[in-house]
Amino acid sequence: MRRMAKFMGMIGVNIDATERERAQRALQESERRFRDMADAMPQLVWTADGQGRVDYCNTRVSEYVEGRTGAQGDFDWTSLIDPEDLESTTKAWNLALQTGQPYQIAHRLVMRNGDARWHLSRATPISDHGEVQKWFGTATDIDDLRRAEDRLKQSVKRQLIAVEGAGLGVFEWDMTTDRTIWENRRMYDIFGFDPDEPSPGKSEFTRFFLHPDDVPLLEESLRKAGQQDQSFRLVCRIMRKADRELRWLEVCGRFEFDASGQPVRLVGVTADITERKQLEEHQHLLINELNHRVKNTLGVVQSLAKQTFKTSDPATLSAFEGRLKALAHVHNLLAERSWERAFLGEVAREAVLSRPTDRTRIQMTGPEIQLSPRQALTMAMVIHELYTNACKYGALSDATGLVKLAWQDLSDHVIVNWAEENGPPCEFPARRGFGSLLIEQALRAELQATVDRDFRPSGLVCTISIPLQRVMA
């Protein structure tokens, strides 16, 4: 029979697990809050262990990887990187792992739909006793910003190409320090400076380079642009530093203002217009010479006319001289504008107001309508003929009549209307004189215009219709 064991006692250990459980629950709660916070962020949030293995991604990963709403455990992040950026990304990440320094790189990540979008990826290491234990990182979508920056760079590049192509120098002047920045090589070439030399401020510019006679122009242009917030424009002369050659410049720009509305900075461009000025001067000399020769020619024609018509009716000579004078008046008008253009209103005034008493008897109304030189001469001859006839036979032949000359710009025609009132009774002429033929033929040949003459009892009404495409053609 087996001997019975006698129970002598029990040895045990009681372990209080309350603190450990509390710490475990706190850790789980902290991780939950972190995940909730990470999922609420607009960036892709991730963590990695000390060796760089990604062990967590927030729910934003679903925008990059099909079927994933998050990632736990080892995650192959290289599948998200655009192949063209994979090498540089891997190199930057390995360097951060080796040095324990923060990681940052701009690269393209491939979205779930296949689009590659620019992101800024950053990661910060968490270390314990000098050894990295964890990495916390984000990837922020900067594609829209990156593309906007690229468009801006391209725009600036195109503008610089355009500025360089136009031969313009670009500058910036700080009024508070009187310092200038010359933005491109062209500014140095214009002023005859070496690119390594400092650009002059306003005080140095006015003392050593600006023509003394143009200093007041500079000060007035700056004052107007600064007070009225207008574009700055100055045409001036300078002496180049390299060879002291006199050059003409045209400077344009705009001021920048501080919070109180005071101008603080001028940004603008400079063009060397010396050749243009020389051409303008040469053109002016040629036009003066042309005017002199034309006047001499008109004088010779007038002398020949007097000899030719000395045995004819004096009225014939007077009419011819009147036409020459009308041509001469418009010629002077065009000469003042370098034979480029004239306006219908001023042409009409030159053609009709030869007698001081007629200034109050001819009423003119109408908008500014440009005419080419040939058109101006034609209209001057036509209006002069109407005026001459009115002085001989029409409303201006007595003391009570008047003339209303009006023109208007319609959608497809310019209408010129000559209307006589309160003059002697008007009758249809028995024959067409030289003046009538001149009016019709000149208008038809030069302006393709139509003429309608209505001989009313109250006075002649002449309406001229000019196709709009013929005006300044």
Secondary structure, DSSP 4 states (H G I P E B T S, - for coil): -PPPPPP----------HHHHHHHHHHHHHHHHHHHHHHHSSSEEEEEETTS-EEEE-GGGGGTSTT-S-EEEEE-GGGGB-HHHHHHHHHHHHHHHHH---EEEEEEEE-TTS-EEEEEEEEEEEEETTEEEEEEEEEEE-HHHHHHHHHHHHHHHHHHHHHHHTT-EEEEEETTTTEEEE-SHHHHHHHT--TTSPPP-HHHHHHHTB-GGGHHHHHHHHHHHHHHT--EEEEEEEE-TTT--EEEEEEEEEEEE-TTS-EEEEEEEEEE-HHHHHHHHHHHHHHHHHHHHHHHHHHHHHHHHHHHTTTS-HHHHHHHHHHHHHHHHHHHHHHHTTTS-EEHHHHHHHHHTTSGGGGGTEEEE----EE-HHHHHHHHHHHHHHHHHHHHTSGGGSSS-EEEEEEEE-SSEEEEEEEEESSS-----SS--HHHHHHHHHHHHHH--EEEEEEETTEEEEEEEEEGGGTT-
